[in-house]
Amino acid sequence: MKRKIGKAALVLASLSVIWLILGMLNMVPFLIELPQETSIRAHASLAVIFLLIGSWAFWNED
């Protein structure tokens, strides 16, 4: 189960990084705009969070 969570997190992190790169090339929205809020750069945060989850899942517990 832990490995499945890790694989899913790594796939989602990869998608977040691709979104970041495409956003830098102005092919997709770079910022998430919510009404009456400041703009949010969620893709970088998502990539870091998913990579942390992926590293936890593949951590070798002795």
Summary of the structure (lengths in Angstrom):
residues: 62
radius of gyration: 14.2
end to end distance: 17.6
largest distance: 49.0
contacts: 141
relative contact order: 0.23
helix: 63%
strand: 3%
